[in-house]
Amino acid sequence: MTTTNGTAEGFTEQERAAIKERAAELRKEKTRGRGNKKAADELDVLAKIQDMSDADRPVAERIHAIVTTTAPDLAPKLWYGQPAYARNGKVVCFFRSGDVDKERYSTFGFTTEADLDDDAGAWPTSFAVSRLTPEAEATLTALVARVAV
């Protein structure tokens, strides 16, 4: 979004693509009937996960399982073209594919809607994820459980 000298030059190609995907998602939401929206949204998320690279797909599948099992009240949906999970229509947590974002690693993050604030004055809002070790799964599961409350 900025040049090397610090001046703004507009959105990158990746940012423009994400914005276009989000606009398409919003248009699709508008045209869907209320009765099947939740199921259709989850199908969109699962289709997006299936389209991911061999490196990202297993991580995204496992995160999807963690979130939908640990916080079944969160509704899967696409957010900026990537899997996300919402409460009352507001995204609480999300997965970003490193390959799609042309980054070295994928991320799993939380929005302010997650309300993970703690008394320490600092708390995690996103994690770099290249694979899910048992320790990483335990950390993410515990945070998703906090969000589910």
N, C-alpha and C positions, 0 to 999 in steps of 0.2 A: 504494500500500500504506500510505501514511501521509497524515495530514491536514496542512493548512498549519501547524498548531501542533506537528507532529512526533509526534503520537500514532498508534498503529497502528489501522487501521479494517478490516483484512482485505484480501483479494485484490480487485484491480480486475476488471471484467468481462472484459477481455482475458486477464488471468492465469487466471481461472476457465475460460475457453474453452480456453486452451492446456493446462491441467491435464486437462480432460475429453478433449481430443484425445489426449494422451499416455496416458491410461488406456485409451482405446479401442484405441490402437496396441498396448499391452501385452496386452490381451485377444485381439486379432487374432493376435499372435505366438504366444500360447499354443495357439490352435486350429488353426494352420497345420501342415501336415506338414513335416518337415525337408527333403524333396527339392526342393520348389518355393519355399521361403521366400525365397531370395535373389532369384529372378526376380520373385516377388510383391512383395517390398519395393521393387525398382527400379520396377516398374509403379506402385506407390503414389506414389513420388517423382515419376515422370514425370506422373502424373495431377494431382498437387498443383501442379506447375510449369505445366501446361496451364490450370489454373483461376486462375492468377495474373492480375493486371491487365496491361494492355498495356505499362505502364511496367516492371514487375518481370519479366515472362515472359522477354524476351530476355536479361536479365542472368542469371537463374536457369538458363536453358538453357545459356548459355555457361559458367557456373561448373560446371554438371553435366558438361559436356564436358571442361573443364580437369581436374577431379578424376578422372573415370573414365579419362581418357587418361594423365594424369601419375602417378596412383596407383591402378592397376587392382586392387590388393589391398584397397582400401577398399570396403566394401559400402554401397551407397546404402540409406537407410532413412528413415522419418519420425521426427522427434524433436520433441516438443511441437508436432506438426502441421506441421512445416516440413522441407524437405530437409536431410539430414545424411549423413555418411559415416563408417563405423565400421570399426575393426580389432578382431577378436575380440569383436564385440558391443558395444564401447565407442566412443562417438562421439568422433571426432577433430576434424572440422570440420563447419561447418553454414552454411546460408544462412537469413536471416530476412527475410521480406518486410516492407518498410516500410509498405505498404498494409494488410496483415493486422495488423501491430502498431500501426497508426495513428501512425506516425512519419514524419518528413520524408524519410528515406532508408532503404534496406535495408542489411543488414550481412552480411558474410561473416566468420566467426570460427573460432577454434580453442579446443579444450578443453585441459585440462592433459595429456590423453592424447597430444596432438600433440608434447609434449616439445620445444618450440621455445626453451627456456631457452638463453641464451647468456652469455658472460663479461662482457658490458657491464652486466649487472644490470637491464636493461630490454629488453623485447621486445614485439612486437605480438601482441595476442590477438584483435583484431577490427578490421575496416575498414568504414567507411561506403562504400556503393557505390550510385551513382545511374546510372552507365553504365561500361562497360569500355573504356577507352582502351587502346591498345597497351602503354603504360607500366603501367597497372593490371593488365592481363592478365599481363605479365611478372613483376610483383611477386607476384601470387597464385600463378602457376605455380611460381615459385621456392620459395615457402613450402610449397606442396603437395608439391613434390619433396623437400623436407627432411623432411616428415612421412612420405613413402613409404618412407624408408630404414629 
